[in-house]
Amino acid sequence: MEEKKIHIGDLIKEQLALQKRSVNWLAEEMGKDGSNFSKQLKKCHLGTDLITQIGKVLNVNFFEIIGKMKN
């Protein structure tokens, strides 16, 4: 069985869209530079600490979402 590829940056952008928020807003909330943060979200792999921090700001458990997508 082929494993599904999950792009975490896309999942984060989807959540931002659902909440009608921008990447720049998220970057500001996290004390990061907007343009560098936007580049970081283009990566398909992000560290678990960063994913956790983003999830706290957005009130979303990305690990739960990923777990459901893998099934």
C-alpha positions as CSV (number, residue, x, y, z in Angstrom):
1,M,0.0,0.0,0.0
2,E,1.3,3.4,-1.0
3,E,1.8,5.9,1.8
4,K,0.0,9.3,1.5
5,K,2.2,12.3,1.2
6,I,1.2,15.1,3.5
7,H,2.4,18.7,3.0
8,I,2.2,20.2,6.5
9,G,2.6,23.7,5.1
10,D,-0.5,23.3,3.0
11,L,-2.4,22.0,6.0
12,I,-1.4,25.1,7.9
13,K,-2.4,27.4,5.1
14,E,-5.8,25.6,4.9
15,Q,-6.4,26.2,8.5
16,L,-5.4,29.9,8.1
17,A,-7.9,30.2,5.3
18,L,-10.7,28.5,7.3
19,Q,-10.0,31.0,10.1
20,K,-9.7,33.9,7.6
21,R,-6.2,34.7,8.8
22,S,-3.0,35.3,6.8
23,V,0.5,33.8,6.9
24,N,1.7,37.3,8.0
25,W,-0.8,37.3,10.9
26,L,0.5,33.9,12.0
27,A,4.1,35.1,11.7
28,E,3.4,38.2,13.8
29,E,1.6,36.1,16.5
30,M,4.7,33.9,16.7
31,G,7.2,36.8,16.6
32,K,8.7,35.7,13.3
33,D,9.5,37.6,10.0
34,G,6.6,37.2,7.6
35,S,8.6,36.6,4.4
36,N,10.9,34.0,6.0
37,F,8.0,32.3,7.7
38,S,6.1,32.1,4.4
39,K,9.1,30.4,2.8
40,Q,9.3,28.0,5.7
41,L,5.6,27.0,5.1
42,K,6.5,26.0,1.5
43,K,8.5,23.1,2.9
44,C,6.7,19.8,3.2
45,H,8.5,18.9,6.4
46,L,8.5,21.1,9.5
47,G,9.8,20.3,13.0
48,T,7.4,19.0,15.6
49,D,8.1,22.0,17.9
50,L,7.2,24.5,15.2
51,I,4.0,22.5,14.3
52,T,3.1,22.4,17.9
53,Q,3.6,26.2,18.3
54,I,1.6,26.9,15.2
55,G,-1.2,24.6,16.4
56,K,-1.4,26.5,19.7
57,V,-1.7,29.8,18.0
58,L,-4.4,28.5,15.6
59,N,-6.0,26.2,18.3
60,V,-5.6,23.2,16.0
61,N,-4.0,19.8,16.7
62,F,-2.2,19.1,13.4
63,F,-0.9,15.8,14.6
64,E,-4.5,14.6,15.1
65,I,-5.4,15.8,11.5
66,I,-2.4,14.0,10.1
67,G,-3.2,10.8,12.0
68,K,-6.7,10.8,10.5
69,M,-5.3,11.4,7.0
70,K,-3.0,8.5,7.3
71,N,-5.8,6.1,8.0
